[in-house]
Amino acid sequence: MVLMTDGENNVESDMMDQEVDECIREKILVDTIAFGEHADVSLLRSIAKRTGGMYQSANSPLALQKAYEKLNYKVRYLEHK
């Protein structure tokens, strides 16, 4: 799963924690991308770390493209194992 945001967290922290805990229970890796200057970087880093995903930041369309390319490589690599 990929979670990308360009803004601040507007969900109650308890609700977010419950969703992250559910992802952990279901063994769902959540890769996160912070897009722009107002993204909640600490939250996105935490979600990625807790679920075993990858955190990236992208402050331009080109950086966003590279972030998705990196994720695509990761997915393809894991499919062949």
N, C-alpha and C positions, 0 to 999 in steps of 0.2 A: 504494500500500500504506500502511496506517496501522499504526503500532506504538505501543501504549499500555502503560505499566507503572506499577505502584504500589509497586514495590520496587527493591531493588538488583540490579545485574547479577550473575547467578549462572552465567554462561557464560564459559568461558575467553576472554580477550581475543583470542587468535589466531583462535579459531573465529568470534567476532563480526566481526573484521576481514575474514575470508574471505567471510562472508555479505554484508557491506557492499560489498566489492570486486565480488562477483558481481552485486549489484544495479546497481552503476555500469556494469559491462560490458553488462548487459542493458537499460540505460537505464530502470531502475525507480526512480521517485521514492518516497522513503519519508518520509511525514509522521509526526512523532512527537508524542505527548502524554504529558506527565508528570502523573500523577494522584496527588495526595497528597504528603505531606512527605518520604517516604523514596525517591522516585524518583531515579534517577541522571541528574540534569539535564545534566551535562556530556557524558555518553555520548549521551543523546538529541539534544542540540544538534548534536553531532558527526555523528551518523548523518544527521540531516536536512540539514545543511550539505553533507556529502560527496556525497549523492545528489541534491541540488537540491530537497529537500523543505522543508516548513515545520515549525518547532518551535512547540509551544504548551504551556502548563502549565494545569492545572485543579485547583483545590483544593476544589471543591464540585460536586455534581451539576449545578447551574445553569451553572457555568463549563465543565463537560464538555459539556453540551448546546450551549453557544455555540461551543466549539471545533469540534464536529462540524458545526454550521451553517456555520462559516467554511470548513471543508474542502469541504462540499457546494457552496457557492457557487463555490469555486475549480474543482471538477470540472465543474460545469455550464458555467462560463464557458469553460473550455478545450475542452469538447465542441463548442461553437458556433463556434469559430475555424477 
